[in-house]
Amino acid sequence: MADDKLTDEERAELEQLRAEKAAREQAARESAERAELERLRRERAASEAQREAARRDAAARERGRKLMEPDDDLKMPLGQKLVILAIVVVAAVWVAITVLG
């Protein structure tokens, strides 16, 4: 083998260089693992945020449905009553301005 022809100093230097290389490789592996951990944390946070947004959207749709769709007994929902009231108020103001103005 080539190691048999090395002097003690060269062998010591070779071992030192191998140890430095192993330390660099270990540091690179640890750095890659930290980067992967951070990436996975970001993905998990984004996924949780999407689920929370989906829950909020579903709740908002349900509130809107309750506000605008009739009940089982087909009573007019509050949202429709408010829209009709707003139209009546705007029409009354327009008529008042037209007649009085």
TANORDA-V147967 format. One record per residue. N is the residue number from 1. RES is the residue in one small letter. PSI is psi in radians with two decimals (none if undefined). OMEGA is omega in whole degrees, 0 to 359 (999 if undefined). NEAR is the number of other C-alpha atoms within 10 Angstrom. Layout:
BEGIN
N | RES | PSI | OMEGA | NEAR
N | RES | PSI | OMEGA | NEAR
END
This chain:
BEGIN
1 | m | 2.81 | 181 | 5
2 | a | -0.50 | 181 | 5
3 | d | -0.45 | 182 | 9
4 | d | -0.41 | 184 | 8
5 | k | 0.00 | 181 | 9
6 | l | 2.60 | 175 | 12
7 | t | 2.98 | 180 | 10
8 | d | -0.69 | 179 | 10
9 | e | -0.77 | 179 | 9
10 | e | -0.70 | 179 | 12
11 | r | -0.72 | 179 | 14
12 | a | -0.74 | 178 | 12
13 | e | -0.72 | 178 | 12
14 | l | -0.79 | 179 | 14
15 | e | -0.68 | 178 | 12
16 | q | -0.77 | 179 | 12
17 | l | -0.69 | 177 | 12
18 | r | -0.71 | 179 | 12
19 | a | -0.72 | 178 | 12
20 | e | -0.73 | 179 | 12
21 | k | -0.77 | 179 | 12
22 | a | -0.70 | 179 | 12
23 | a | -0.74 | 178 | 12
24 | r | -0.76 | 179 | 12
25 | e | -0.71 | 178 | 12
26 | q | -0.73 | 179 | 12
27 | a | -0.69 | 179 | 12
28 | a | -0.73 | 177 | 12
29 | r | -0.77 | 180 | 12
30 | e | -0.70 | 178 | 12
31 | s | -0.74 | 179 | 12
32 | a | -0.67 | 178 | 12
33 | e | -0.70 | 177 | 12
34 | r | -0.73 | 179 | 12
35 | a | -0.73 | 178 | 12
36 | e | -0.70 | 178 | 12
37 | l | -0.80 | 179 | 12
38 | e | -0.71 | 179 | 12
39 | r | -0.77 | 179 | 12
40 | l | -0.65 | 176 | 12
41 | r | -0.75 | 179 | 12
42 | r | -0.73 | 179 | 12
43 | e | -0.75 | 180 | 12
44 | r | -0.75 | 179 | 12
45 | a | -0.73 | 179 | 12
46 | a | -0.70 | 179 | 12
47 | s | -0.74 | 178 | 12
48 | e | -0.68 | 179 | 12
49 | a | -0.69 | 178 | 12
50 | q | -0.71 | 179 | 12
51 | r | -0.72 | 179 | 12
52 | e | -0.72 | 178 | 12
53 | a | -0.70 | 179 | 12
54 | a | -0.69 | 178 | 12
55 | r | -0.75 | 178 | 12
56 | r | -0.74 | 179 | 12
57 | d | -0.74 | 180 | 12
58 | a | -0.71 | 179 | 12
59 | a | -0.71 | 179 | 12
60 | a | -0.72 | 177 | 12
61 | r | -0.70 | 180 | 12
62 | e | -0.74 | 177 | 12
63 | r | -0.75 | 178 | 11
64 | g | -0.71 | 178 | 12
65 | r | -0.77 | 179 | 14
66 | k | -0.58 | 182 | 14
67 | l | -0.60 | 189 | 17
68 | m | -0.29 | 182 | 17
69 | e | 2.53 | 180 | 15
70 | p | 2.73 | 178 | 15
71 | d | -3.04 | 178 | 12
72 | d | -0.51 | 180 | 6
73 | d | 0.19 | 174 | 6
74 | l | 0.50 | 172 | 8
75 | k | 2.63 | 179 | 9
76 | m | 2.24 | 181 | 13
77 | p | 2.78 | 183 | 15
78 | l | -0.70 | 181 | 14
79 | g | -0.75 | 178 | 16
80 | q | -0.68 | 178 | 14
81 | k | -0.72 | 179 | 13
82 | l | -0.68 | 178 | 13
83 | v | -0.79 | 179 | 12
84 | i | -0.75 | 179 | 12
85 | l | -0.75 | 179 | 12
86 | a | -0.71 | 179 | 12
87 | i | -0.74 | 179 | 12
88 | v | -0.75 | 180 | 12
89 | v | -0.79 | 179 | 12
90 | v | -0.72 | 179 | 12
91 | a | -0.71 | 180 | 12
92 | a | -0.72 | 178 | 12
93 | v | -0.73 | 180 | 12
94 | w | -0.76 | 179 | 13
95 | v | -0.73 | 180 | 12
96 | a | -0.75 | 179 | 11
97 | i | -0.71 | 181 | 10
98 | t | -0.78 | 183 | 9
99 | v | -0.78 | 185 | 8
100 | l | -0.39 | 186 | 7
101 | g | none | 999 | 7
END
